[in-house]
């Protein structure tokens, strides 16, 4: 099973995401912003970061750039954008920052399963 760091500032979205991950039996941790996510990544290895794009203090794009710069490809988690904005411009910005994929909010369990299986984790 994958281990996921959820970087999300909204408590409502945190509850939705953790509910889905618990249903799938997936281990997770929560960071309320990009700064906390970076601190947590420095202490523990995660397979994925579900990264909210719009967070206070350090947004998801900035945090992703820091992860890409700070970790060799074989040691970095797969970063999945969490966004309510799924325009082409938003997707391009996420890709340019180094994110691998996207999940639209509100999350659906089948979308989470699909993105995890795309990267080799079948749940």
C-alpha positions, -999 to +999 in steps of 0.1 A: +000+000+000+012+035-007+019+061+019+005+095+012+012+130+025-019+152+021-009+189+018-042+206+022-052+237+042-090+232+041-103+211+070-134+201+050-112+188+021-089+171+046-119+152+060-131+142+025-096+130+015-089+111+047-123+094+046-116+081+011-081+069+020-093+052+051-119+033+030-091+022+008-069+012+037-042+037+028-017+052+053-016+090+053-005+121+071-017+156+068+002+189+064-018+221+066+005+240+042+035+237+019+060+246+047+047+219+069+047+194+040+084+201+033+092+196+070+074+163+071+091+151+038+125+158+054+116+134+082+097+106+066+094+090+031+061+091+013+051+075-020+028+103-030+021+139-020-015+150-028-007+187-031-033+214-029-023+241-053-038+271-034-025+271+002-014+299+025+022+306+035+037+283+007+014+272-021+015+239-038+034+251-068+062+266-046+063+235-024+065+212-055+094+232-069+112+229-036+107+191-036+119+188-072+151+208-064+157+191-031+153+154-039+168+132-065+141+116-088+145+082-072+140+096-037+111+120-043+074+112-040+050+114-069+032+147-066-004+149-075-021+183-078-054+188-059-073+215-075-107+228-081-094+247-111-088+223-140-082+247-168-055+240-193-035+269-178-037+254-144-026+220-156+003+236-175+014+255-143+012+223-123+033+203-148+058+231-151+062+231-113+069+193-114+036+177-105+030+144-121-008+143-123-041+160-111-071+152-090-101+175-092-119+186-060-141+173-047-123+140-048-140+108-058-129+074-047-126+061-083-104+090-093-081+083-063-079+046-072-072+054-109-043+078-101-027+054-076-030+025-101-015+046-128+017+048-107+017+011-098-004+009-066-035-011-071-060-006-043 
